[in-house]
Amino acid sequence: MLEKKIKILFRHHSMEMGGVEKVLLGLLNNLDTDKFEITVCLTLNQGKLRDEIPGHVRKVYLTDGKEDFSRNSLLQKLQLIARRIKLRRLSNNSSIADRIINDSFDIEIGMDYRDYDVILNSTHKNSKKIGWFHSEINVPKFQPLVPGILKSFPQFDHMVYCSHKIKDMMHQYYPKLDYPAESVIINPIPIEEIKRKSEEELQNFPEGPVFVSIGRLHSRKGYHKLIEAHKRLIDEGFHHSIIVIGEGEEMKPLSDQAARNNVEKTFILIGNQMNPYPYIKKADYFVLPSESEAWPLVIAEALILQKPIVATNVGDVGLMIKDRETGYLISYDVDDMYKGMKSFLTDPDLVLHIRENLKNIESQFDNKKIFDSVEEIIETLHKK
């Protein structure tokens, strides 16, 4: 007789282009369909990755995404107001969401801290609850959210951290917190998909040395500092361009800063790209200037495509990259960003050494082990 499948509900805010969303898609595509029956519930049916959810997964959503709003600006404003009202009702009454989802589950999983409340307040009181945590708890702008996160942690049956650094920081800053069972599971990397997608042709790519970076345009991603380092190199005659892939609230401030520094033609903000991999493949180097990260998926993607990387030594970046061997580690500092990029532009022997070491780099990523670990957590919880 066939064993009954374990019913899993993943809750997530939306499917904007980001690391958490890619991790979610990796899980949806690789968890054993003979063992698990999977549903995904999005709070907003929004984001470039919303149509990437595989066909065998049941997808439901609570509110429309901006992609489905009217193009008429007045109607769009009315739709946004109506959505805010609905979201407020949903946050005050979890049973509304449960009626929309219209199913019961053995396991409920919140993919990041924004999903914790909806998981913990669901009406499925007998389901086991798993949280995923991707954030450095000490980041200054994160502090208003910390009390809510600390309140949530003990209510989960299991907490998954995406990096050792993230887990260690939690215990360092909050050693007396009543932690649930815990695991560190690094983000899965779709190696063959990355390679295949990187072959797509690009038009209008800049001439000369090109650095590429991918990230949400948020102040902690450090792009304002990267512009300063870039400007110094340009002023000293080191011709190069930087392409930044991503969107966010810093788009206009960064565009204005680039224009003020007369580098808008070489510091190029191109927004989100459904397929960023050809940009990484065609660029000469990758740069990550972040103030904080966990286990950044973009670093793994750049390593897979064998790009020399200049990156701030934050989160688990120092475990992913060996300094001056498979990349160049720097501090979150304009001078260090300047020195790191200058080294790549002026030291061909260093670049060649790093490129040689990257030829077998993908052997450090073991996806099967990652998915097996997730399945084991789910199955163990289900048996309790």
Stockholm file with secondary structure:
# STOCKHOLM 1.0

chainA/1-384         MLEKKIKILFRHHSMEMGGVEKVLLGLLNNLDTDKFEITVCLTLNQGKLRDEIPGHVRKVYLTDGKEDFSRNSLLQKLQLIARRIKLRRLSNNSSIADRIINDSFDIEIGMDYRDYDVILNSTHKNSKKIGWFHSEINVPKFQPLVPGILKSFPQFDHMVYCSHKIKDMMHQYYPKLDYPAESVIINPIPIEEIKRKSEEELQNFPEGPVFVSIGRLHSRKGYHKLIEAHKRLIDEGFHHSIIVIGEGEEMKPLSDQAARNNVEKTFILIGNQMNPYPYIKKADYFVLPSESEAWPLVIAEALILQKPIVATNVGDVGLMIKDRETGYLISYDVDDMYKGMKSFLTDPDLVLHIRENLKNIESQFDNKKIFDSVEEIIETLHKK
#=GR chainA/1-384 SS CCCCCEEEEEEESCCCSSHHHHHHHHHHHHSCTTTEEEEEEEEEECSTTGGGSCTTSEEEEEEECGGGSCSSHHHHHHHHHHHHHHHHHHHHCHHHHHHHHCCCCSEEEESSGGGHHHHHTSSCTTSEEEEEECSCTTCGGGGGGHHHHHHHGGGCSEEEESSHHHHHHHHHHCTTSCCCEEEECCCCCCHHHHHHHTTSCCSSCCSSCEEEEECCCCGGGCHHHHHHHHHHHHHTTCCCEEEEECCSTTHHHHHHHHHHTTCTTTEEECCCCSCCHHHHHHSSEEEECCSCCSSCHHHHHHHHTTCCEEEECCTTHHHHCCBTTTBEEECSSHHHHHHHHHHHHHCHHHHHHHHHHTTTGGGGCCHHHHHHHHHHHHHHHHHC
#=GC SS_cons         CCCCCEEEEEEESCCCSSHHHHHHHHHHHHSCTTTEEEEEEEEEECSTTGGGSCTTSEEEEEEECGGGSCSSHHHHHHHHHHHHHHHHHHHHCHHHHHHHHCCCCSEEEESSGGGHHHHHTSSCTTSEEEEEECSCTTCGGGGGGHHHHHHHGGGCSEEEESSHHHHHHHHHHCTTSCCCEEEECCCCCCHHHHHHHTTSCCSSCCSSCEEEEECCCCGGGCHHHHHHHHHHHHHTTCCCEEEEECCSTTHHHHHHHHHHTTCTTTEEECCCCSCCHHHHHHSSEEEECCSCCSSCHHHHHHHHTTCCEEEECCTTHHHHCCBTTTBEEECSSHHHHHHHHHHHHHCHHHHHHHHHHTTTGGGGCCHHHHHHHHHHHHHHHHHC
//
